[in-house]
């Protein structure tokens, strides 16, 4: 005899939506913690392992302090801590919004084709930034956090 109780084979929450929930939760929780605690004055966040080992700045040094300043509405101070991070944030924000739209509507926002040479160029820019911010001479010293 066939059961009148049918079990659906489709998940209640799709994997993409679950991924979106996890990503959004991590971003939200991280933003709340980063807004609440200033990385420059508290020991809540770990220090940079690269800076601890070498005494030099990495490409990401100053990002936490910069994000804290952005969350507080201080774009100038954020740019002073890590200009490259501030310049790349709009692309990360667009990526998140695009993913959100795709998860909830099934349609994606415009995804420009990025030529592999451009990706390599971005890598070279990050490496150059990493090197230049450690030169203790103006104007390169302006890149240090």
Secondary structure, 3 states (H helix, E strand, C coil): CCCCCCCCCCCCCCHHHHHHHHHHHHHHHHHHHHHHCCCCCCCCCCCCHHHHHHCCCCCCCCHHHHHHHHHCCCHHHHHHHCHHHHHHHHHHHHHHHHHHHHHHHCCCCCCCCCCHHHHHHHHHHHHHHHHHCCCCCCCHHHHCC
